[in-house]
């Protein structure tokens, strides 16, 4: 099994997990996601969630974790080697959204079609916010995605 596939399986196990209290960017399991990238305070956690999923998957498969260790969505994109960047989704890829002014959002691609990606993402809500409270399945227009990282 590929690392990205195992990371996606790990993400699926977290669906419904949320901040405590809601709106705090804190509490378990959010503290665990954030600490996986060295953040010890309440912060936006979608990228930390993705990294934690890859970290857990790498331990389970006993392979190196190739995901970039950061809590910053755009930092991950900017640090990524061109070889792992793509404009085309794949199952298990990390999608990157760029809202400008340094604000981004991310998660894992569970599936896709010509128009949408179907995702598992942390720090979102039913409306699809980049500052939500839980891990959810979402559907996003492919035209809103900056690109994909294939770890």
C-alpha positions as CSV (number, residue, x, y, z in Angstrom):
1,X,0.0,0.0,0.0
2,X,1.2,3.5,-0.8
3,X,1.8,6.0,1.9
4,X,-0.8,8.4,0.5
5,X,-3.4,5.6,0.5
6,X,-2.7,4.8,4.1
7,X,-2.8,8.5,5.1
8,X,-6.2,8.7,3.5
9,X,-7.4,5.6,5.4
10,X,-6.1,7.3,8.6
11,X,-7.9,10.5,7.8
12,X,-11.2,8.6,7.3
13,X,-10.9,7.3,10.9
14,X,-10.9,10.9,12.1
15,X,-14.2,12.0,10.5
16,X,-16.3,13.8,13.1
17,X,-13.4,14.6,15.5
18,X,-13.5,18.2,16.5
19,X,-12.1,21.0,18.6
20,X,-13.0,21.2,22.3
21,X,-14.5,23.7,22.9
22,X,-15.7,24.4,19.3
23,X,-14.1,27.4,17.8
24,X,-11.0,27.2,20.0
25,X,-8.6,25.5,17.5
26,X,-7.7,23.3,20.6
27,X,-8.6,20.3,22.7
28,X,-8.1,16.7,21.8
29,X,-7.4,15.5,19.1
30,X,-6.6,18.9,17.7
31,X,-3.7,19.3,20.1
32,X,-2.2,16.0,18.8
33,X,-2.5,17.1,15.2
34,X,-0.8,20.5,16.0
35,X,1.9,18.9,18.1
36,X,2.9,16.6,15.2
37,X,4.3,19.7,13.4
38,X,5.7,21.3,16.6
39,X,2.8,23.7,17.4
40,X,2.0,23.8,21.1
41,X,-0.8,26.5,21.0
42,X,-4.2,26.9,19.4
43,X,-3.8,27.5,15.7
44,X,-5.4,26.7,12.3
45,X,-4.9,23.0,12.0
46,X,-5.9,21.7,8.6
47,X,-2.2,21.3,7.5
48,X,-1.2,19.8,10.8
49,X,-4.1,17.3,10.4
50,X,-2.7,16.3,7.0
51,X,0.8,15.9,8.3
52,X,-0.4,13.8,11.3
53,X,-2.3,11.5,8.9
54,X,0.9,10.9,6.9
55,X,2.9,10.5,10.1
56,X,0.6,7.8,11.4
57,X,0.5,6.1,8.0
58,X,4.4,6.1,7.8
59,X,4.6,4.5,11.3
60,X,2.0,1.9,10.3
61,X,3.7,1.0,7.0
62,X,7.2,1.3,8.5
63,X,8.3,3.7,5.7
64,X,9.7,7.3,5.9
65,X,7.2,10.1,6.1
66,X,7.8,12.2,2.9
67,X,5.2,14.8,3.8
68,X,6.5,18.3,4.5
69,X,6.4,18.9,8.3
70,X,4.6,22.3,8.6
71,X,1.4,23.7,9.9
72,X,1.3,26.2,7.0
73,X,-0.6,25.2,3.9
74,X,1.2,27.6,1.6
75,X,4.5,26.9,3.2
76,X,4.0,23.2,2.3
77,X,3.2,24.2,-1.3
78,X,6.2,26.6,-1.5
79,X,8.6,24.1,0.0
80,X,7.5,21.2,-2.1
81,X,9.7,19.9,-4.9
82,X,8.3,20.3,-8.4
83,X,8.3,16.5,-8.8
84,X,5.5,16.1,-6.3
85,X,3.4,19.0,-7.5
86,X,0.5,18.4,-9.9
87,X,-2.5,20.2,-11.4
88,X,-4.4,16.9,-11.6
89,X,-5.9,15.2,-8.5
90,X,-5.1,11.6,-7.5
91,X,-6.6,9.6,-4.7
92,X,-4.6,10.3,-1.5
93,X,-3.1,13.6,-2.9
94,X,-3.0,16.7,-0.7
95,X,-5.1,19.5,-2.2
96,X,-3.9,23.1,-1.8
97,X,-6.3,26.1,-1.8
98,X,-4.9,29.7,-1.7
99,X,-7.3,32.4,-0.5
100,X,-4.6,35.2,-0.8
101,X,-2.9,37.2,2.0
102,X,-1.1,34.0,3.1
103,X,-4.4,32.1,3.9
104,X,-4.8,28.6,2.6
105,X,-6.7,25.4,3.2
106,X,-5.9,21.7,2.6
107,X,-7.0,18.1,3.1
108,X,-6.8,14.8,1.3
109,X,-8.5,13.8,-2.0
110,X,-10.7,10.8,-1.4
111,X,-12.1,10.8,-5.0
112,X,-12.7,13.1,-7.9
113,X,-14.5,13.5,-11.2
114,X,-14.2,16.1,-14.0
115,X,-15.7,18.9,-11.9
116,X,-15.2,18.1,-8.2
117,X,-12.8,16.6,-5.7
118,X,-14.2,14.7,-2.8
119,X,-12.1,15.2,0.3
120,X,-11.4,14.5,3.9
121,X,-10.2,17.7,5.6
122,X,-9.7,19.1,9.1
123,X,-10.6,22.5,10.5
124,X,-13.7,22.8,8.3
125,X,-17.4,22.9,8.8
126,X,-20.6,22.0,7.0
127,X,-20.3,25.2,4.9
128,X,-16.7,24.3,3.9
129,X,-14.9,27.0,5.8
130,X,-11.1,27.1,6.1
131,X,-11.6,27.9,9.8
132,X,-14.2,25.3,10.9
133,X,-14.2,23.0,13.9
134,X,-14.0,19.4,12.8
135,X,-12.8,16.7,10.3
136,X,-15.4,16.2,7.6
137,X,-15.9,14.9,4.1
138,X,-16.3,17.8,1.6
139,X,-17.0,18.3,-2.1
140,X,-15.0,21.1,-3.7
141,X,-14.9,22.5,-7.2
142,X,-11.6,21.6,-8.9
143,X,-11.4,25.2,-10.3
144,X,-10.9,26.4,-6.6
145,X,-7.7,24.3,-6.1
146,X,-4.2,25.7,-6.6
147,X,-2.7,22.3,-7.0
148,X,-2.0,18.9,-5.5
149,X,1.0,17.4,-3.6
150,X,1.7,13.7,-4.2
151,X,3.7,12.4,-1.3
